[in-house]
Amino acid sequence: MLRILVFRPELPTAQESARQRVTVRYVIDGDTVELTDGTKVRLLGIDAPEAGFGGGTPEFYSEQSTTWLRQRLEGTRVSLRTDSWERDRYGRVLAWVFDESGELINLEMLREGQAKLLDDFGLPLDLEESLRTAESEARLLKRGLWAGAPRTPSTSNRRK
C-alpha cells in the first residue's frame, strides 16, 4: 500500500495573526473589496460567482452574492488577517476579513450560500473545519446559490 505524507506547516491562529483595521470603500464583487486607500482585497477560502467583468457573462448568483457582501461590508470598518500581505496575480491582497463584531465574513459567505469553498491553496488549520462545515450546512439547507441554478440543456444529453 502506497502512503503519501503531506507536510502542512502550522499556521498562526486567528489570535496570533496580525490584523489590521481598515475601512471598506466599495464591494467590487462577491469575493473582492476595495479599501479607502485604494487597496483591493480578495477574500481567502471562498469563490463567489463571477460578475462577468470585461464583457464576460455573469455567473448564476453573482449579483446576489455581491449584494450580500455589499450590505455587510460597504462603508464599514473591518479587520484583515493576512499572511505577510501576500498578493494574487491581479495585485489584490489576500485576507481573511472580520467585521466590526468579529465575525469572519469569509465563513459567513459560505454559511449563507453566497460562495463556494476554495481550498486549492490550503486552509489555515484553525479555520478549516469551520469553513468546511459552513459550506456543507449551506448545501444541505439549500441556501443561496445551493438553492438551485437554472438548468440549461447540455449537448451530451440532447437527442440527435
N, C-alpha and C positions, 0 to 999 in steps of 0.2 A: 504494500500500500504506500503510495506516494503522499507525503505530507509536506505542505508548503507553509512555511512560517513567514508571517508578515510582521515587520517591525513597525510599530506605531508609537512614536515618542509621546511621552506625557506632555500634554499641553497645559498651559496655565488655566486655572479655574477662573470663573467669572469674577470672583472676588480678588484674585491675584492679578488679573489682566488690567493694564492701564486703560482707563476710559476717559474720553474727552467729551465735555459738554459742548454742544453746538446747536444751532437753530436751522431747521429745515425751511428753506425758502419756497421750494417748489417740488412736487412729486412728478417725475418725468413719466414713469410707468409703474407697473406693479412690483418691480424689484429695484428701482433706481430713484434716488432723490438728489436734489441739488441743495447745498447749504448756502447760507447767506454770503459766504466768502467766495462762492462760485465752484467750490469743490463738489464733484459728483461722487456719490456713494452707492455702491452696489451691495445689496443685502446678501449676505452669505447664506448658504444652505438651502436656498429656495430658487425656484424657477417659475416666475409668473408668466402667463401667456403673453406673447409678443404683441406689441401695439401696432405693428405694421409701419414703422417709420421708413422714410426714403422710398415711398411708393409701394412698399410691401403690403400684403393683405393682412389685416389684423387677425390674430388667432381668436378662436372661441374663448369668451370670458375675459378678454383683455381689458375691455372698458370697465367692467365691474370690478376687476382686481385693482386697476388704477384708481378708481373712485374710492374704493375701500381704504386704500393706503393714504390717499389724499385727505380723506375725512379724519383719519387717525393722526397724521403727522404734519400736514402743511401748516407752517407758521408756528410750530411748537418747538420747544427745546427737547433734545434727545441726548442720550449718551451713546458713544460709539465704543465698542470693544473691537480693537483691531490687533493684528499681528504685524507690528512694525510698519504700519501704513502701506502695506503691500497694495499694488495696483494691478488691475487687469489689463488686457490688451487695448482697451478703449480709454485707459488712463483713469478709470474710476477706482477710488479707494474701496477696498473690500472690508466689510464690517458687519458685526452683529449690532443691531440697533435696539436700544432700550428707550421706551417712552418715559415721560416725567414721573410716572408712578412706579417705574422699574420693570414693567412688563417687557419681555423680549418680543419685539414686533415680528421678527423672522418666524418665531414659534407660533404667534397668533395668526399669521398669514396661513400657515399650514393647518392649524386647528379649525379655521373658518373656511377652508377650502379655496382660498384665494391664490394659492400657488402649490406647486408640487415640490417634493423634497429633491434637492440637488446634492447628492453625496459623491459626485465624481472625483472630488479632490479631498475626500475625507471630511470627517466632522469632529469637532472637539469632544473628547471623552466625557466631559461634564455635561454636554448638551445632547449627545447623540440619541440616547434612549428617549428623552422627552420629545425630540424632533420627530423621530420615527413614530412614536405613539400618537402625536398630534395629527400627522398625516393619515395614519390608519383610522383614527377616530373620524376624521372628516370623510374618508372614503366610505366607511361603514354607515355613517349617518347621512350620506349623500349631500354634504354641504358644498355650497359654492360650485366650483367647476366640476365637482364629482356628481352633481345632480343630473348630469347628462348633457352631452354635446349633441348638437343636431346631427342627424345621420345623413351621410351622403353616399350614394351607391359607389361601391368600389368596382373597379374594372374587372377584378378577378371573380366577382360574384354575379356579374351581369350575364344574362343568357345571350348566346350568339345566334 
